[in-house]
Amino acid sequence: MVHEILHSQNLKRNKEIFENDFLEGLNEFLTIWLIENYTKKDKKSFRTYKTNFFIRIPVNSYKKEMKKVESIIKNSKKDIREIYLNYINLNPEFFRNWVPKEYLLKTTR
C-alpha cells in the first residue's frame, strides 16, 4: 500500500525517466526507508484491519531490484532524504548526475 502511494506521486512521469526494474527498486527502497524511519517504533501500530502490512526486506517482492538500487545509492553517498524529495518532486536532473545511464531511459540521459 505505501509502495503504491509512493508510486502515485509521479508514476507516469517516473516511467518516462527510469528503466522499470530500477524504478521498482527505488520505489521499494524508499517505501521501506519511509516505514522504518517515520513510523512509530512499535511496528504493531502498522497493522491494518485484516492484514499485517508491515514488510521487512526479506519478504519484499522487489528484493533483487532494491539491492541494486541500495548499492547505487551507497556508492553515490547521496542523502536518502534528498533522494526521496527529488523522487516525489520529480527532478530528473538530480538523478542524471549519479544514477548509471543504463537505469535511465534514453530520453533522460
C-alpha positions in Angstrom: 0.0 0.0 0.0 2.7 2.5 0.9 4.6 1.3 -2.1 1.7 2.2 -4.4 1.0 5.5 -2.6 4.6 6.5 -3.2 4.3 5.4 -6.9 1.2 7.6 -7.2 3.2 10.7 -6.7 4.6 10.6 -10.2 4.3 7.1 -11.6 3.5 8.2 -15.2 6.4 10.6 -15.4 8.8 8.3 -13.5 8.1 5.7 -16.1 9.4 8.2 -18.6 12.7 8.6 -16.7 13.7 5.3 -15.1 14.2 1.8 -16.5 11.3 -0.2 -15.0 13.4 -2.5 -12.7 15.3 0.5 -11.3 12.0 2.4 -10.8 10.5 -0.5 -8.8 13.7 -1.0 -6.8 14.0 2.7 -6.0 10.3 2.9 -5.1 10.5 -0.1 -2.8 13.8 1.1 -1.2 12.1 4.4 -0.4 9.0 2.7 0.8 10.9 0.6 3.3 13.0 3.7 4.3 9.9 5.7 5.0 8.3 2.9 7.0 11.4 2.2 9.1 12.2 5.8 9.8 8.9 7.6 10.0 6.5 5.2 11.7 6.3 4.5 15.4 8.9 2.1 16.7 6.1 -0.2 17.7 5.6 -2.0 14.4 2.3 -3.4 15.7 0.8 0.0 15.1 1.3 -0.6 11.4 -1.2 -3.4 11.1 -4.3 -2.8 9.0 -7.7 -4.2 9.9 -7.2 -7.7 8.4 -3.6 -7.6 7.1 -0.3 -7.3 8.7 1.0 -4.7 6.2 4.5 -4.1 7.6 7.0 -5.6 5.3 10.6 -6.5 6.0 13.2 -6.6 3.4 13.4 -10.5 3.2 9.8 -10.8 2.1 9.7 -7.9 -0.2 8.8 -8.6 -3.8 11.4 -6.4 -5.3 14.3 -7.6 -3.3 16.7 -8.1 -6.3 15.9 -4.6 -7.8 16.1 -3.0 -4.4 19.5 -4.4 -3.6 20.8 -3.0 -6.9 19.4 0.5 -6.0 20.7 0.3 -2.5 24.2 -0.4 -3.9 24.0 2.5 -6.3 22.8 4.8 -3.5 25.5 3.7 -1.2 28.2 4.3 -3.8 26.7 7.7 -4.6 26.9 8.9 -1.0 23.7 10.8 -1.5 21.4 11.6 1.4 18.3 9.4 1.3 16.1 12.4 2.3 17.4 14.3 -0.7 16.8 11.3 -2.9 13.3 11.0 -1.6 12.4 14.6 -2.1 13.8 14.7 -5.6 11.9 11.5 -6.3 8.5 12.7 -5.2 9.0 16.2 -6.6 10.2 14.6 -9.9 13.5 16.2 -10.5 15.1 14.0 -13.3 18.2 16.3 -13.4 19.1 15.2 -9.9 19.1 11.6 -10.9 21.1 12.1 -14.1 24.1 13.2 -12.1 24.6 9.9 -10.2 22.3 7.1 -11.5 24.2 4.9 -14.0 22.9 5.6 -17.6 21.7 2.0 -18.1 19.0 2.7 -15.5 17.7 5.8 -17.2 15.7 5.9 -20.3 17.4 7.3 -23.4 15.2 10.5 -23.3 16.6 11.2 -19.8 20.3 10.6 -20.4 
